[in-house]
């Protein structure tokens, strides 16, 4: 698996690509869901809430990828 290693001989970069695609697709589907139901849900104004919670998950994922990449390139040194 090689967690945090951006070497194509390990599974980590492949899983990172797949997970990034799946989270992007989930965010896209959430926006599509809102577009279809916005009139029925207008009284509770859910778009900001949906996007906030989904973006927390998405941005946390990207933060983990960025830190792993920085460690992999040697910019950050582990103890």
ABEGO torsion letter per residue (X at the ends): XGBGBBBAABAAAAAAAAAAAAAAAAAAAAAAAAAAAAAAAAAAGAAAAAAAAAAAAAAAAAAAAAAAAAAAAGABBBX
